[in-house]
Amino acid sequence: MTTIADGNWLNRRIEKSKPHQDLVWKIGANDFVFSEKSGKKVTLSVSGQEMIEFMSCSYLGLEDDSRIRSAAKSSIDLYGMTFAAARTRMRPEMTTTLDNKLSQIIGAPTTTFSTVGLCHLAVLPLLGANELPSYTIKNQPHWIIDQTSHASIQVLRGILEQFGKVTRVNFQDAARLKQVISEVAKNGKTPITLSDGVGSMGGLGPVREIMTLAEEFSGYAYIDDAHGTSIMGPNGAGYAMQELGGNYHPRLILTSSLAKAFGSTGGAVSVYSAEDEEVIRKYSNPYIFGGPLAIPTVAAASAAADIHLSDEIYKLQDELNSICEYFDMKCPPDTINFESKVPIRGLFVGEEEIAIRINKELMLQGFACTVAMYPTVPFGQAMIRIALSRTHYRRDIDNLLHTFSKAVSKEGI
Ligand SMILES: Cc1ncc(COP(=O)(O)O)c(C=O)c1O
């Protein structure tokens, strides 16, 4: 058995990332603090420098929508910041209204939590324990996690292992994925895949293939579509729902984020039936033992949901797509996610130190971008991560790419 003295996965990860993490903090190429914001323009607190940010995942710019802002403001006058009781005891009506609107958007019963991470923590133990009526587990679950799944899933491994074995697989390797799932089924266990819909680095999960495998081998798919929420799909139901033609699959559990393109904060989890939802509300740890979402968050999300339920969402999605297309006309051809419908691009650099220096140069020239490094991406594959929004101006994109190309030449790469 490994002891603390031998180190564990977290010690090893920190040790491997320490040199470049220390450097990026030391030279101030991350952790930008702003005092003012207008659209994509921010003013840094200490230096007063103005920057265009390509960091926020609010891809549709809904945080600036006046309807969402005023809904949040007036909710505080009604109820204050919070009603400080677990929702099983008492809650304002607006929480029901929000959950109903989200259920309508996704097309399945949906429950909200303060974060997507809490959705995972609410549902996965109940699923593993065979307590969700529509998701019967034969014998035991066997969790099959995509290697590129978000950290909020990976960190739950110890919890998942209380219910069944965990195997990590690269879901882009279709043959290997099928082989693992079929072996699990052959051993009499229920295969449960866990993966991102749209990955946080912009990759696309093989949603249709996963659902087909779930049908073939009597398994289930847990899909975290935090980055796909709002930007795609009918009524902004997300990438996974777009892939499924808007029909909620009985073997799917879907999580959505209200904190990225949706324009508020929080997470939402959808299940197949009202009976499953009832179990979550009666027995999931974060619901019964945790506090509710903050009042203005609920009000903002409810106003955002109205936009999703109208045709306006398609106009917003189209505007985002045309910004992405413009970026692709101008960016280097080796850009990660080139021509993807996902508004995340990676300007590839490779070596961590060089990427940090380039990000610092971008900062000095007025562009706030994320330098993505191990453990977010594999070691030696550092990149400048660009989050595009429908509210970016085309000239901002021109200037950013021109500055990047000059910084790259200066590095001699
Ligand atoms: C795919 C994915 N899932 C989950 C999360 C975590 O979301 P939250 O902060 O709401 O828990 C993120 C955050 O960036 C994410 O990218």
The ligand as an SDF file (V2000), in Angstrom:
LIG
                    3D

 16 16  0  0  0  0  0  0  0  0999 V2000
  -16.4610   20.6130  -18.1050 C   0  0  0  0  0  0  0  0  0  0  0  0
  -16.5470   21.2770  -16.7600 C   0  0  0  0  0  0  0  0  0  0  0  0
  -17.2440   20.6780  -15.7970 N   0  0  0  0  0  0  0  0  0  0  0  0
  -17.3510   21.2310  -14.5760 C   0  0  0  0  0  0  0  0  0  0  0  0
  -16.7570   22.4190  -14.2710 C   0  0  0  0  0  0  0  0  0  0  0  0
  -16.8720   22.9590  -12.8720 C   0  0  0  0  0  0  0  0  0  0  0  0
  -17.9380   23.8120  -12.8030 O   0  0  0  0  0  0  0  0  0  0  0  0
  -18.3610   24.4280  -11.3870 P   0  0  0  0  0  0  0  0  0  0  0  0
  -17.3580   25.4590  -11.0450 O   0  0  0  0  0  0  0  0  0  0  0  0
  -19.7180   24.9670  -11.6250 O   0  0  0  0  0  0  0  0  0  0  0  0
  -18.3500   23.2780  -10.4260 O   0  0  0  0  0  0  0  0  0  0  0  0
  -16.0470   23.1080  -15.2360 C   0  0  0  0  0  0  0  0  0  0  0  0
  -15.4300   24.4140  -14.8980 C   0  0  0  0  0  0  0  0  0  0  0  0
  -14.7880   25.0780  -15.5870 O   0  0  0  0  0  0  0  0  0  0  0  0
  -15.9200   22.5140  -16.5190 C   0  0  0  0  0  0  0  0  0  0  0  0
  -15.1840   23.0970  -17.4520 O   0  0  0  0  0  0  0  0  0  0  0  0
  1  2  1  0
  2  3  1  0
  2 15  2  0
  3  4  2  0
  4  5  1  0
  5  6  1  0
  5 12  2  0
  6  7  1  0
  7  8  1  0
  8  9  2  0
  8 10  1  0
  8 11  1  0
 12 13  1  0
 12 15  1  0
 13 14  2  0
 15 16  1  0
M  END
$$$$
